[in-house]
Amino acid sequence: MARAIVRGISVSTGFAIGKAVFVNRRHRSEVPRQSIQPAMVDAEEARLRLAFASVQGDLATARDRIPPELKEHQHILDSHLMILKDPKLAGAAVKFIRELLVNAEWALEKAVAELEKAFGALDDLYIRERLQDVRVMSDRVLTRLLGVAQDPLAFEGRVIIMAHDLTPADTVTLEVAKIMGFATAQGGKTSHTGIMARTLGIPALVGSAELEDLVNDGDLVILDGVGGRILVDPDEDELTEFNELAAQFEDYQRRIYRGCQLPAETIDGYRVQVLANIELLEEVAAVLDNGGEGIGLYRTEYSYLNRTDLPGEDELAEKYSDLAAIMSPRKVIFRTLDLGADKFISSFGHLEEANPAMGLRAIRFCMKHPELFKTQLKAIARASAYGNVSIMFPMISGLREVRRAKAKLREAQDELRAEGKRFNPDMPVGIMIELPAAVMIANLLAEEVDFFSIGTNDLIQYSVGIDRTNPHVSYLYQPLHPAILRSIKHVVDAAHQAGIEASLCGEVASDPFCVPILMGMQVDCISLSPQAIPGIKRIIRQARMGECKALLREVLACRTVGKINRLVRDTIFNKYPEELTFFASLLDNDDLGG
């Protein structure tokens, strides 16, 4: 039996067995606050700026040395350079040095802590993990200020990389041919470690809190990128078992990729569109390689983050038009800005909000700043001249918001027409259904738009009243909760009664235990991460609509989430035993809900 088991979040599936090698460990303890004399302020500020400049130089050098396998991810290093160049981060630290007469290290820590306090309460996982990028970069600067030596990244033979955290700069300096897998103590589902690992086709875990305490350099480990765990010093039986699992997994991957370009159509002829969720143009290759039939959710926030100015209409239009043209004639749905007045955008001051997640964000923020909104609307409209483009508005709670947003779109189109710029006047307009209020009036909203996109991640959180990243209540995040299933069905039915399309994005769309139920509801389209597409399409192609509808009826008759989870687990495992060999961990827990 293994000496220890370390749990983590799987961000790239697969199995690896090999020697663990740490490339960095946790160096930091709490940074002490030291008072300084007024005469020392200039020197302390200069020391801080020198540390920022030094780390910028390291990143610039790393960007120039990116190996061909990771060249498409140069934008990650660019975004980290933007963080370091943004005068607000360094400026906030300088402000604390001058006003509080403190050392540079403590001032930098306070600046980052203030940023985390302002936006750590947001439910948006993507924004939270971009805050993690700021933390990672500030830690590198802090390390430089403290004079802590960096651990060398050289190693011999093929290894499994272990780290407190891996920045893109760390990753691109490694010899990728020698890396069998990654594991980090820090990070979340959208961390850059996962992006890099998926590009390289190797397993990876992040958020393994006990990693540095339970794993030593040179330990033999099994990295289980399906079950989300690391087995330290496994015994012979475990090695044999995981070698067999690894071989089965590789065979399964080959088979699902062979059929990933086939349509997602059930045995009895029901067709489901399978689209992809992306945030970067560079992800298009993964969408097409994995059999994605279009882009069901293009997150537009990235263009606004980690920069000192707002993107202009021409910059956005060029980026959006490139995506539309590359994907044409496949569908591309642009979600308008889903951010609040955060410190990443220098044009807007800090807004004191007790609960930013339910404050001035998404469509509310855009209505508060109509010129910013119009710039983006014009850019998306211009992109519609180059491909099959749709637009959708997030966080809609009522008819007034939809009508105001559509009016702003018409204004943008009128301006483009007067300027002689091309656009598609019939571009489809949709909304995200992610608030319980929108669910309740879905029939009214359906009369105003061309399609719905059900955002299950937020819908579940807002409906059940929990933050799924909070470990104390995360067990309540149950996609198969009776209220959630009834909400989704209500929205799909309202859409179909109005003659519009009902699509669904969020993690539910990539959950093999949920997809057959969604099919029973006759969801028209699902949108998920590119890497999840082949397996989900294969499940759909083996299904029958009659069976899916029967399962839905049984599920809706259940009164508790625990009973639903057990019913679905047993039914799906019986139907797809081979498919779910590598997904068992999704419902493999003691608490299936009450």
N, C-alpha and C positions, 0 to 999 in steps of 0.2 A: 504494500500500500504506500502511496506517495507520502513523503515527509510532511508536505503542506499543500493546500489548495488555495490559490489566490483568485478571487473573483474580479471580473471587470466587465466593461461594455464592449461587445464585439462590434467593430466598425469595418471589418473585412473578413469574410468567412474563409474557412479552410483549417488545415492542421499542419503543425510543424513540430518536429522532434529534434532537439539539438542542444548545444551549449549556450547558456545565458551569458551575455557580455553587457555590462553597464557602460554607457557612454557618458552619462552624467547622473549625479545623485542630488538629493536635496542638500543644498549648502546652507540655506537661510534659516536663521532663527529670527525672533522678533528684532527689528531694527531699533537700536536705542536712540532716544532723543537726546541730543547734546546741544546745549546753549552755546552761542557764539557772540563775540563782541561786534558792535557795529562796524568796526574797522576791518573785520574779517569777511563781511558780506560779499564784496566784489570777488575775493579769492574763492569763496565757496561757490558762488555762481559760476565762475570760470571753470572750476573743477567739474561741476554738473554738466555744463555745455561740452566740455572736452570728452566726458564719458559718452554723451549722446553721439558726438561726432565719431568717436572711435568705433562704437557699435555700428553706426551707419556705414563706416568704411568696411567693416567685416562683412556686412550683408551685401554690399555692392560687389565685393570680391567673390562671395559665394554665388551671387546671381550670374556672374561671368563664367563660373565653373560648373554650371548645371549640366549633368550628364544628359545625353540625348533622350534617354527613357523618361526623364522628368521635365523636359524642355517646355511642355505645354503648361506646366504649373509655375512658370516664372512669375505670373501675376501674384502668387502668394507672397513671394519675396518683395515684390513691388508694393503690395499693401502694407507689409511690415515696415518697409522704408518710409511709407507715408505716415505711419504712426510716429516714427522717430522724428520725422521732419515737421510734423504738425506743431506749430508754436504753442498751442494751447496746453499740451501735456507738459512740456518743459517750462512753459510760461507759468503754469499753475504752481509748479515746484519752486520756481524762482520767486514767485509771489510769497510763498510760505517762508522761504529763506529770509526775504527782506522784512516781512511783517512780523514774523514770530521769532526771528533771530535764532534759527535752528540749522543743524547740519544738513547737507545736501541729501544724504541717504534718507533721513526721516522726512524731509520735505517731499521727496519723490514718492515715498510710500503713502503719505497723506494725500497727495494729488491723485494717485490711483485709487485709493480707498474712497475718496469723494466721488469719483466717477462710478465705481462699483455700487456705491450706495444709491446714486441717482438712478441707475438703470438695471441694477440687479434684480429689482422686483418685477421686471417685465416678463410676461409669460413666453415671449418669443424666444425659443431655444437658439435660433440663429444669432440674434442680437447678444444673448448671454455669452455665446461662445466667441463672438467677436471681441467682447470685453476680455475674454481669456487671452486673445491675441495681444491686447494692450498689456495685460499682466505679464505675459511671457516676455515682451519687449522691455518692459520696465525692469523685470528681473535681470535681464542681460545687462542693462545699464547699471543696475544696483551692484551686480557682480563686479563690474569694472570699477565702480566707486570704492567697493570694499577691498579691491585688490586680490580677490579670490582667484586662484589659478583654475583655468578650464581643464576638465578632464580630456585626455587625448582621445581621438575618435578612431585611431588605427587598431586593427585586429587581424588575426590570422585565421584562415579557414572560414567555412560557412557557419554563421552564428544566428542566434535570435537576439535582437537588440532590445535591451532594457534601459529605461530612462525615467527620470523624474518627469521630464517633458521633452518633447522633440520639436524644435522649431524647424521650419523649412530650410533655414541656413544649416542646421545640423544635418538634416537628411541628405541634402544635395552634396555634402562633402563625404558621404559614406560611399564605399564601393558596393553599388547596388547588387552586383552579381553574387556577393557573399552573404546577402541578407535573406534569411529564411522567414522572418516574421518580426513584428514590433510589439512591444508592450510598454505602456507608460502609466505612471501613477496619476498624472493629471489628464485633463481633456474630456471631451464629450462626443456625442454622436456625429457632429459635423466638424470635428477637429481636423486640422490639416494632416495629422498622422494617418487618419483613415483614408483621406483623399490620395495620399502618396501610396499607401499600401494597396489600395484597389487598383491604382495605375500599374503597380508592379505585379499584381496578381498574387499577393502573399497575405497570410492572416495577420490580424492586428487586434489588440485589445487596448482600451484606454480607460482612465478612471479606476485603475487597480490600486486602491488606497494602500493596501498592505504590501505592495510589490517590493518596496525598498527594505522592509522589515523581514520578509520571509524568503527572499531570493538573494543568493550570493553570486558573485562572479564565478563562472566556471561550472555552476550547477547544471546538471542535465535536467531539462524541462520539456514538458509537452505543452505546446500552445494550442488550446482548443478554441479556434475562432468561430465555432458554431455554438458551443455551449457557454462561451464567455468565461473561460477559466484557464488557469495555468497549474499544471501538476508538477510539483517540485520533487526531484529524485524519485521518479516512478519506479515501481517494481516490474519484474519481467512480464507478469500478466497484463499490466496496464500498457506496457510498451507494445505487446502483441496486439492488444485490443485496438489501440490507436493507430498502429500501422495498418491494420485492416480497415479501420474507418477512413483513414486518409486515402487509401486506394479506392474504396467505394465512392468517396466524395469526388475524387478526380474523375472517375468514370461517369458519375452522375453529372458533373459539370460539363463534360464533353457532350453528353447526350442532350442536355437542355439547350446548350448553345447551338447544336446542330439544327434544332427546330425553332430557334428564337425568332427567325424571320417569317415564320408562318403566322397567319392570322389567329387571333384569340377567339376561336369559334368552338362552341360546344359540339358534342357528337350529334345532337339533334338540330344543329344549325343556328343557334343563337349567337350573335356576334357582339363582342364587347371591344370597345376601343381601349387600347392600352398605351397611355402617354407617359411622359417623364416629367418629373419636377427638377428644375435646374436653377442655378443662379449665375452661371458664367458661360460665356460663349464657348469656352474651351471644353465644356462638357458635352457638346453636340456629338463629338465622335463616339463617346460612350453610349449616348442615346441610340444612335444608328447601329452601332456594333451589337447592342443588346436587344435589338428588335423593337425599339420604341417607334410608335406610329405618329409621333408628334410631341409637342411640348404642351402639357396640360397646365403647367404653372411655371412661369418665368418670374423669379423673384427679382424685382428691380432695385432692391435696397443697396446692393453692393456698390453701385456707381456713386452713392451718396456718402459712403463710409470712409473713414480714414483719409480725409482730405480737408484742405483749408478753405475751399471755395465750393460753390454749387455747380454741378454740371450744367452746361448750356444746352439749348435745344439741338444745335447741330451735332454736338458730341453724342448726345443720347440718340438722336435720329440715325446717326451713322452706325452706332452699335446695334440698335434694334433692327435696322434695315438689313445689316449683315446677317443677323440671326434669321430673319424672315426669309431672306433670299436663299440661304444655305438649306433651310428646312423645306422650302417650297417644293411641291404643293402640300406638304404636311402642315397640320395646324400648329400655330404658336399662340398661346394665350398669355398676354402680359398682365400681371397683377400690378395695379398702381401702388405707389409708395405705401409701405406698411411700417412706418416709423413714427416716432414722436419727436419733440423738439429737443433732440439730444446734443451732447457736446461734440459729437463727431462733425456736426455742421456748424461752422463758425458764424453763419448768418443769423442764428437764433440763440438768444440768451437762454440761460438755465431757467427752467420752469419748475417751481416747487410744487410737487404733487405727492400726496400721501400714498397713492396707489397708481403709479404710471400705467400699469396694465389695463386699468379701466379709466384712463384719463384721455388726454388730448393726443390721440395717435390715429394712424391709418387715415380713413376717409375724413375723420374729424379734423385731424391736423391739416390735411390738404385743403379743406374748406376754410380753415383759419388763415391759410397762406395761399390765396388763389393764384398768384403769379407763378409760384413754384409749381402748383398743380397744372396750370395751363401749359407751362413749358414741357412737362412730361406728357401731357395729353397730345400736344402738337407733335412731339417726337414719335409717339406710338402711332398716331394717325399717319404720319409720313411713312412709317415702316409698312403700313397696310398696303402701300402701292407696290411692294416688292414680294408679297407672299400672302399666305392664308392666315391673316392676323385677326385675333379677337382681343378685347380688353375686358378686364373685370375689376370691380371695386371691392376692397376688403372691409370687414367689420361693419357691415350694413345692419342697422337696427330697425329701420322703418322706411316708409314710402318717401318721406321728404328728402332723406339723404340720397336715395336713388334718383329722384327727379332733379335735385340740385346737381348731382354729379353728371347726369346726362345733359343738362343745360350747359354746364361748363365744357363738356365735350363738343357740343354744337358750336359754342363760341370759338373754341380752338379750330374747329373745321372751317368756320366762316373766315377766320383770319388767314388760314392756309389758302383758302379759295381766293381771297383778295390779293394774297402774295403770289398767286400763280403756282403754288406748290401742289404736287400730286398726292392724292390719298384716296382710299376707298370709302365713299360716302355710306356704304351699306355694311361697314365693319360691325360684326356681332358684338353686342354688349352684354356682359354677365355680371353676376355678383357672387361674392363668397357668402355662404350660409354657415356661420360659425357662432352666432349668438342665439340663445333660446328665443329671444324676441323675434328674430327672423324666421325661426322654425314655425312659431305660432301663426305668423301671417304669411306663410309661404305662398298660399293661394293668391293673395293680393300682390305680392312681389312678383310672382310669375307673369302677371299681366304687363309688367313694366320692362322686362328684359328678355334676352334671347336664350339664356341658359343659366343654370345654377351650377356652382361648384361647392360641394359640401366640404368644409375644412374641419375634419374630424379631430385634429389635435386640440384646437381651441374649443370646439364644441363640447368635447368631453370634459375639459377642465372647467368651462363656464357652467355647464349643466350640473356637474357633481359638486362644484365649489371647491376644487383642490388645485394645488400646484404639483404637477407630476414630478418635478425635480426636487420636491421636498421629501426627504426620506421618511418623515414621520407619517405622511398621508399618501405617499405614492402608491400604496397597495390599493387605494380606492380608484386609481386610474384604470377603469375596466371598459374596454371597447364594446364588450357584449352585455353591458348593463341594460336591463329592459328599457329604461328611459331613453338611452342612446339609440337602440335599435328602432324603437317606435318613432323617435325624432327623425331618423334618416328615412324610414319608410314614408312618413308623413310628407317630407320634402320631395322625395322621388314621385310620390303619387300626385302631389300638387303640380309638379313640373309637367308630368305627362298629361294631366287633365287640361293644362293650358297649352299643350302642344310644343313644349320646349324641352331641351336636353337636360338631363340630370347627370352630372359627373361628380366624382368624389376624389379628393386628394387627402394626403395625410398618411400616417403609418398604418391605418386600418387597411388601406388599399394594397399594402405589401404583406399583410398577415394572411398566411394560407388558411388559418382557421376562420377568418372573417369573409374572405372573397366569395366562397360558395353562397353565403347568406346574402351578400350584396347582389349576387347574380339572381338569387331568388326574388329580390326586390325589383329586378330588371333595371338596375343602374346602367346607364348607357355607356359610361366611360369611367375608367379609373386612371389615376395619375400617381406615379410612385417613383422612387429613386431608380436610375437607369440599371444599376446592378441587380435589382430585384425583379426586373421584367422577365427574364427567361424562365425562371421557376414558376412565376405566377401564370404566365401564358400557358405553360405546360399543364398546370392544374386545370385551367379553364378548358383546354382542349380535351381533357379526359372526363369532363363533367357532362351531365345531362340536366337540362333546365327543369324537367319534371322532378328530379331528385332534389335540386336546389330549392324549388318552391315548397316541396314537402318538408325539407329541413327548416325552412323559414317558418312554416306554420307551427311546427313543433316548438321552435325557439320562442315564438311570440306567445305561445300558451304557457310558458314557464314564468314563474313569479319572482325568482331570485337569480342574481348573476352567477351564483355558485352552481345552481342546477343547469343553467345555460352553458357555462363553461364545461361542465362534465359531459353534457349531451353532445356539444360540438366537438370536444376532444375525441370522444369515443367514435362518433360518426365519421369524422374526417380521417382519423387514423385507420379505420376500417376501409375507407374508400381509397385512400392514398398512402398506404403503408410505406412504400419505397420513397415517395416524395418527402414524407415528413420525418424520415430517419434523421435528417439534418436540421429539423426545425423543432424537435421535441422540447427544447429548452424554453420555447415561447410560452408554454403553459405548464412547465415543469416546476411548480412551486406548491408549497403546503397550503397557502391561502388562496382558494379559488373564488373567494367572495362569498358574501352572506346571502 
